[in-house]
Amino acid sequence: MRQLPYFFCAFLWLWPGMSAAQGPWRLDAGVTASRFEQQVKTEVGGARGERLVENSELGLLHMLTYDVWGPLSLGVFQQLDAGSRSASRFTAFAPDGAPQVEGEIGGSYLEMWLGPLLRARWKRLFIELGYGALGRRHDTARRDLATDAGDTSGAFRTHPTIAWMIGLGGTVPVTEALSVALRVEYRVRYYDRRGGHPLAEDAVHGTQNLTPFLGLAYGFGD
């Protein structure tokens, strides 16, 4: 799996056809969807019970950049992720073979990022660095993380210096202005406040994820 990004870049570089989307301005719009489950059974195909871990997510990504010098572009990005998750501990099997769990914790979440973006291009490949200047996460699954004021329902705020996005991808031209954009995105962030207050005991809540995106890139302008 570690070699996958290298094969991905080589494929896009060698793909025949037109060059990348033309114009100093470039607008990207992408989408992602993911689903993850874990369960335990007495046998494969056995009785279905409660899942140990379950996570579903749908994400939207928008980027607007302008070529400032050679292969470098500057702009802004906005990312919105919505999903739900749950986790619990396996205890025993019921008489019918269905697994039983306890201690379930979970809920839904909505996370929004907005910030500046730097992109460097080489042929049809590109690498991106984004900073989540404004990052908020409403997360009902994290009732266990309270603030020093006892709030467990407010929105998390990203740490002012640890909220970064790194993207690696490429484009497959469709027309002179329009391309299919493929990217793999890595995000790392810490949350240090909730509802305007620091987390209890000066705690920080760290999250990182690696996500593939599929979208379109449109180049325009003179």
Protein Blocks (a to p, Z undefined) as FASTA:
>chain_A
ZZmmmmmmmmmmmpgcddddedjbdcddddddddddddddfbehiacdddfbdcdddddd
ddddddfbhjbccddddddddddddddddfbdcfkopacdehiacddddddddddddddd
ehjbccdddddfbacdddfklmmbccfkopakbccdddfklccdddddddddfblmbccd
ddddddddddfbeehiacehhiacddddddddddddddedZZ
